[in-house]
Amino acid sequence: MYEYVFFHKQLAQKFEAKAKSLGVSTQLNQEELSWEVILPEDISEDVDDKLSDYYDELFDEDQELYETEHSDTEFQGAAIEITLKNGEKTYAETDQKIMGKILSVLTFNELNILINDIATAVENPNDRTMCERRREDEVKSV
């Protein structure tokens, strides 16, 4: 499943409406400090691209709203939600400028895949090199 995070309900609802208009079923959840729009993984690449582009637009708007609301405070940042294998969720705080740079190159879904791959590797350590892993895979397939 894909999770799109917003800090403002109205933007989460706009994204949810866009997804529904493209024929995608959605689920809107309120978290402690944010809103999540959850989508199934079985969406077409074309729809995924459209939604990722739309999310990027809304992300910029969401960030601007957040900065305007919190311009009198020193706190600024972003967080990446990570779901652990036991189902627990944790948030990895990061600089919002770094997050902005990442999302200018990767789609939210691509970032989510990368984060999940890293979390899986951390929770299931494997000290073999990539070459060793590939050789073992080749031997198993013979």
C-alpha positions, -999 to 999 in steps of 0.1 A, spaced: 0 0 0 11 36 -7 8 62 20 7 99 12 12 122 42 -2 157 46 -2 182 74 -35 198 64 -67 180 61 -80 200 32 -50 191 10 -53 154 20 -90 156 9 -80 172 -24 -55 144 -30 -81 118 -20 -106 133 -44 -81 133 -73 -73 96 -66 -110 87 -66 -115 106 -98 -88 83 -114 -107 52 -102 -84 45 -72 -99 34 -39 -86 54 -9 -86 55 28 -81 87 48 -66 84 83 -59 111 109 -25 106 126 -12 125 156 3 153 136 -8 146 101 -33 131 76 -26 100 55 -42 90 23 -37 53 17 -38 38 -17 -36 1 -29 -4 -10 -46 -21 -24 -77 -25 9 -95 -13 14 -130 20 32 -137 1 60 -156 -22 67 -126 8 64 -102 26 90 -122 -4 114 -122 -9 110 -85 28 114 -77 29 146 -98 -2 159 -80 12 150 -46 44 170 -55 22 200 -62 2 196 -30 34 189 -10 47 223 -20 14 239 -10 13 219 23 49 230 31 41 267 24 10 265 46 30 249 73 58 274 71 33 303 72 15 289 102 48 283 121 69 312 108 71 326 144 87 295 158 121 280 154 109 245 146 111 234 110 115 199 97 101 169 80 96 133 90 95 100 71 71 74 84 85 39 86 64 8 92 84 -19 110 79 -56 104 60 -59 137 35 -33 124 48 -5 146 52 29 130 81 52 137 91 86 123 126 94 111 130 132 114 150 149 86 156 184 74 128 197 53 152 210 26 167 176 23 133 161 20 124 186 -7 155 178 -27 147 141 -25 111 146 -36 122 168 -65 140 137 -79 121 107 -66 83 102 -65 68 96 -31 62 60 -41 99 55 -51 110 71 -18 86 48 1 101 17 -16 137 29 -8 128 35 29 111 1 32 141 -16 16 164 1 42 141 -8 71 140 -44 59 178 -45 57 181 -30 92 157 -54 107 172 -84 89 210 -78 88 229 -96 61 267 -91 59 272 -109 26 283 -88 -3 260 -83 -33 282 -106 -53 280 -133 -27 242 -130 -27 239 -131 -65 262 -162 -66 240 -180 -40 209 -171 -60 224 -185 -92 234 -218 -74 198 -221 -60 182 -216 -94 203 -243 -111 
